[in-house]
Amino acid sequence: MSTTRTDLLATAKRSLAAAGAHDRDGWVGLFTADGRVEDPVGSQPHRGHVAIGQFYDTFIGPRGITHHPHVDIVVGTTVVRDLELEIRMAPTLTMQVPTYICYNLRADRDELRIAGLSAYWELPTMIGQFVHGGLAAVPAGIALGRTMFTNQGLSGSLGFLSGFRGLGTDGKGLFARFLDESCGGDEIGIRRLAADIPITLGESEPLTTSDLVKHLSGGTWDKLIRSGRAVAARVERGGCHSVIIADLETDRSAIARIRLFSEIRQP
């Protein structure tokens, strides 16, 4: 099955369109039978149509979800969407959630489907918005807790809350330094922070630190998000956009992997 950038992007876009339209069957049907949803990254993944349906019933069905896209990037069979989610929890409570969503797609029964959905957003920050909602947030919080326990059970609820585990300020600061060195074109500085680790364009195309500098040098970065033991940011250079995602070691003392998502091909 041959696919184009347009095909891949259209499949990824159908996910949020179905969620916004409250089309449960359409949303679940976008996934392969062994599909995986990790939302947010760092929480317990949902695998297979039954678990993905339970995720929908807990977090999508009862909510009003709209999105505001910034840029979409396609590399290989992966689509990364840089956007802001607007989640209506109650008539008087709407959350603004800066997010990166990574869709890993593959051909399945002559159609493109989602094999993996990884959403990078900050659970503690969202909970902070919830708390600042005051009394208006109380009924929504009770309803969410009840729905989560009904659909996910105790283990699933605890699995979602595991999204609180993660980087802390150390990991976020380490990645910020890495971005500063990369955008500043300091290859030696990059090697100090990320020596002998896998660096790829997309999921699998190997890059050297020199390649990374060519992509990012002279750019500016923003929208730094920590999610589990991953950190993501966007880089803009000359009107072109990239998203870079780092996985950190368990103790948050070092970068373990770098993935660059960019459609800019260097000579």
N, C-alpha and C positions, 0 to 999 in steps of 0.2 A: 504494500500500500504506500503510494507516494504522497507526501504531505508538503504543504507550503507554509510559509510564515503566517499567511492569512488563515489557513486551516487551524493551525495551532492556537493562534490568538483568539479565534472565534470560539474554540472549545473552552478555553480558559474563561472567556468572558461570560459564557453561558452559566457558569457556576454562580456568580453574584446576581445575574439576572434571574435565575430560578429562585435563589434565596429571597431576593427582593419581592418576587411575585408570589411567595409562599407556595411554590410548586414542589412539594416534598418528593413525589415520584420522579419528577424531572431532575431534581438536584441529586438524589441518591443514584439515579440511573446514569449519571455522568461518570460514575466511578467504575473501575474494573471490579470483578468479583473479589479480588484480594486487595482492593484499594485501601489506602491509609489516610486518615486525617489527624494531623497533629496541630491543634489550635487551642492555645498558643504553643509554639515550640517550647519544649520543656515539660509540658503536661503529658499525661499518659495518652498514647495514640489510640485511635479508634480504627479497627481493622475489619474489613468486610462489610457487606451491605446492611446486615442487622445492626452492628455497632454504629455504623455511619448514620443509619436511620435514627438510632437513639440519640446520637449527637444532634441531629437536626431537631428532634422533638424537644430537646433541652434548651438549645442555645439559639436556634434560628426560628422555628415555628412560632414561639410566643412573642417574638420581637419584631419591630419594624426596622428593616435594614436598608439603608441607601449608601452609596459610595461616591466618592469624589476622586477620580483618577488623576494622577500626576504624569506618569509615564509607564509604558509597557515595554518590556525587553524580552526578546525571544533568542535563545541560544540553544542550538541543537533541538531537542524535543522538550525543553524546559521554558516555561513562561514565568517571568517575574513581574508582578504588578505592584507598583509603588502608588499607594493611594491612602485616603483617609476614610475610615468607616464611620458612619453616623448611625448609632444604634438607639432606637427609641424604646426605652425600658418601661416607661409609663407616660401617660399624657403630659406630665410635668417634669419628666426626667429623660434627657437625651444625652448620650455619651459621644464624645468625639475621640476616635481611636486611630492615631497614626499607625499604619500597618504596611508591611511587605508580605505579599502572598506568593509563594513559590509553587507552581503547578508542574509536576512531572507527568508527562503525557506518553501514552503508547497506543499503538494500533491494537484493537480488540474487536474481533468479529466484524472486520471491515469498517470499523469506526474508530475515531480517536476518542479515548477516554482518559480519565484522570487516574493514574496509578498512585499518586501521592500528592497531598495538599499540605503544605507547611506554612502556617501563618505566624509571622514574627510581629508581636506586639507586647506591650508591657502590662502584665496582669496587675502588679502593684499600683501602677499609675491609674489603671482603670478603676481599681477598687477605691483609690483615693478620690476620684471623681464621684464615685457612688456615695462615699461618706459625706462629701461636701454637698451632696444633694439634700441633706437634712431629712426632715420628716417626709418629704416627697419620695425619698428613696426607700423608706421602711416597707411599704406594701410590696414594692417591686423586689426587694431583697428577700422577703419571706416567700414570695411566689417562686423566685429563682431557686431558692434552697429546697423548697418542696418538690419542684419539678426535677431538679437535679437528682435528689435522692430517689424519687420514683423511677426515673429513667436510667440512672447510672448505678444506683445502689451505693453502699458505703465505700466499696473499693474504688468505684468509678469517680465518686465525689472527691475522695482523697487523691485520686490520680489527677484530677483537674487542678486541685490545689497545689500539687507538686510543682506547678508552674511558678510558684513563689521561690522555689529553690533556683539558684543560678549564680549570676556573676557578681552581684554587688558592685560597689563603686570601683574595686580594683580591676575587674575585667573590663569594665567600660572605659576606664582611664587608659588601660593598656592598649585597647583598640584605637582610642582617640590619638594616642601617640603614634601608632602605626599609620593612621590616616594622615597625620601631619607630615610624617617622613615621606609617605608615598606622594602626596600632593606637592611636597617641596622638592621632589626629585632626588632625595637622599637615599641612594641605593645601599650605602654602607649602613645607614640607620635602619633601613628595612631589614637587612640581614641580621642585625643585632637582635631585632625583635621577632623575626620569623625565619631563622636559619634552619635549613634542612627539613622543611615541612612541605607537604603537598600544596601547590598553588595551581589552580585550574581555571580555565575559561569555561564557564558553565560547570557541568558536573564532572567532566572527564578530560578535557583537552589540556595537556600539561603546559604550564607557563613557567618561565624563569623570573627571578626578581627583576632582571633587566626588562623583560616583557611587561611586567606590572608597572614599572616606572614609566614606560612609554605610554601606557594607557592612562595613567593617573597624574603624571607630573604636570603642574600648572593648573590643576583643577581645584575646586573648593568642595568641601564636604559638609553635609548637615544631616538632619533627621537620624540621629544615632539612637538605635533601639536595642535593648537587651531583652532576650527571650530565652529562658533556660540557660544553657551554657553556650549560647550563640549571641553574636552581636552583629548588627547590620547597619549600613549607612548608605547614603547615595552620594555620588560624586558628579558634579557638573563641570565640564570643561569645554569651552568654546561652543556652548549651546547644545552639547551632546551629554547624555546621561548614562551613568553606570550605577549598578548596585553591587556592593561588595559585602560578603557574609563571611564572618570568621567563627570557627568553633574553637573553644578554649579547652585547655586541659582541666581535669576535674578540680584541681586546686587553684585554678584561675591565675596561675603564675606565668603561663606561657600560651602562645597561640599554637593550636594543633593543626589547623587546616584553614586555607583561604580559598574562597570561590569568588571569581569575578564574573558578573553578568553584564556584558556590554556587546552592542552590535557594531562597535567601532573596530574595524580591522586595521592593524598597524602594518606599514610596509615592511 
